[in-house]
Amino acid sequence: MTFTDIQLFEIEKFFNEITIPQVVKIDAATTYTNAPLFVQENLALLKSKQLIPVIATQRWNMLCEVKKAILDPVK
């Protein structure tokens, strides 16, 4: 996997400390219309450590993209 337990803790802490917008636009082609649920479900999956590494990495990258989009929204 491309992330550590500490990184997972830190991104979970980030999402817990903010109000996640309902809609998060990642780029011109990707928009999450229920971002809080998306974040919650993916954090739970990563914490369960039951995903194969390639899928876990994809989920991690998607959460990082959501964080990035919240901090620097697409215009």
Residue pairs with C-beta under 8 A, 6 or more apart in sequence:
1 53
1 56
1 57
1 60
2 57
2 60
2 61
3 46
3 57
3 60
8 43
8 46
8 47
8 60
11 43
11 63
11 64
11 67
12 43
12 47
14 67
15 39
15 43
15 63
15 67
18 70
20 35
20 36
20 39
20 66
20 70
21 35
21 70
22 33
22 34
22 35
22 36
23 31
23 32
23 33
23 35
24 31
24 32
24 35
24 66
24 69
24 70
25 31
25 69
25 73
25 74
26 32
26 65
26 66
26 69
26 74
27 74
28 74
32 38
32 66
35 66
38 62
38 66
39 63
39 66
42 59
42 62
42 63
43 63
45 51
45 56
45 59
46 56
46 59
46 60
46 63
49 56
51 59
